[in-house]
């Protein structure tokens, strides 16, 4: 069994989304892929959206931002602040979509990335919360989004991107 033999899975209770995947790379490599411009090489697909203009000041109270560029040329901006960092094992950040998300608006949510070493790489657990009061659509729509995100990350390392 390889680290990528299982598809990522996510679920929600309407307030919090939990997503999990096995990644064929060390926690250090996955951490770098998540929090540097390297994410522009794997986060997205031409028929969905591509991640561009990523920047990150990876320190507590540091800011991050990125653009999601859609096939029709539309650009959505996302931003946030790093709340806690225990690299490479845990990073907590806020996420704000700088556009109107149905059922969520412009509210800050919180994302926690936890990386645990495994025999074949890493287990990445994502906890996306603070959907409080936005029960239903907003959290539900993030379930397939996080699964897709994790599939792209798995594929990045399966394609030989130095998983060491």
N, C-alpha and C positions, 0 to 999 in steps of 0.2 A: 504494500500500500504506500502510495506517495502522499506527500502533504497536500497535493491538489486533487486527490481522488474523490473527495467529498465536495459537493456543491455547497457554497455558503448558504446559511439560512438566517432568517430574521423573523421576529415576531413583535407584536405590540399589544399592550393592554389599553391603548388609546391615549395614554399619558407618557409612556416611555417605549422606545424601540431598542431592542437588543438584537445585535447581529454578530455572527461568529463565523470564522473561516480558518482553515489551516493554510498556511503560506509556506512555500518551499524556500525559506530564507531565514536567516538568524533575526532575532529581535532588533539588533543594531541596524541591519540592512532594511528591514521593513520600516523602522522608525525613520530612517533617512528618506526612503521613498515617499513616506507620508508628509514629511515636514520640510522638504526642500523643493527646488524647481524641478527635480526629477519627476514629481507628480504630473507635470505637463506631458510626459512621455507615455503615461499609461492611463490617466484618469479621464476617461471619455471614449467615445467612438464617433466616427464621422456622421453616422446616421442618427445619433442621439444628441450629443453635445461634446465639445472639447474644452478642456481646462487650459486657460491661458492667463498670462500676467500674474502668476502666483508670486507672492512675496510673503516672507515670514521672519519676524523678529522673535526667535524661539527662546523666550525668557518669560518669567512671570510678569504680567502686565504688558508684555510685548504684543504687537498686533500682527494679524495675518490678513490676507485678502486674495481673492482670485476672481476671474471672470469665467463664466460658462458661456461658450459661443455655440449657438445652435446652427443647424444646417441652413436656415433661412437668413442667417446673419444677425439675428437678435442676440443681444448680450445681456446676461444677468450677472450682477455683482453680489458677492458674498464676502462678509468680513467677520472679524471676531478678535477676541483677546485671549491670551493664554492665562489660565487661572492657576494651574499646578503642573509641574514638570518633574518627573523622576525618570529621566531618559536612561535607557530606551524603553523602559517597561510600562510607563503610564504618563499620558499627557491629557490634561483637561483644558478645554477651551470653550468659549462661547461661539455661537454661530448666529449670524443675522443675515437674512436675505434682504438685500437692498432693493426689493421689489415686492409687490403685494402677493403673498402666498395665500391662496384660499384657505380660510379657517385658521390662519396663523398671523397674517398681516406682516408687520415688520418686527415682530417680537424676537428677543434674544432667546435662543435655546442653548443647551449645554451638551457637548459631545465629550465622551471619555474614551480614549483609545487605551486598551490594556494589551500588552504583548507578553505572552508566556512562552518560554522555550519548550520545544517538544523534541522528540527523537529525530524528526525529519524537517525541522524548521521552527515555526512559530504558530501559536494560536493567537489570532487577533480577535478580541472581543470589543465591540463598539456599543456603547450605551449612549443613546441620544434621548435626552429628557428635557423637561420644562415645557412640554406641550400643554401644561395646565390650562384648563379652560378651553382648549382647542380640541377637545375630544372628537374622535372620529377622523375626518378626512385628512387633516395635516399629518398625524402620526401614521395613519394607514398608508398614505402615499409614500412615506419614507421607507416602508418595509421593502418594496421591490427596488427602490433606489439604493438602499444600503447593500442589498444582495448583488445588484449590478456593479456597484463600486468594488465590492470584494471580489467578484469574478474578474474584473479588470486587473485588480492587484495580483490575484493568483496567476493570471495569464502573463503578466509582466515578468514574474519570476520563472514561470514555466518556459518562457521563450529564451532563457539563458541570460538573464540580466544579473549576472554575478550574485547569486543568492548567498554567497559566503558571508 
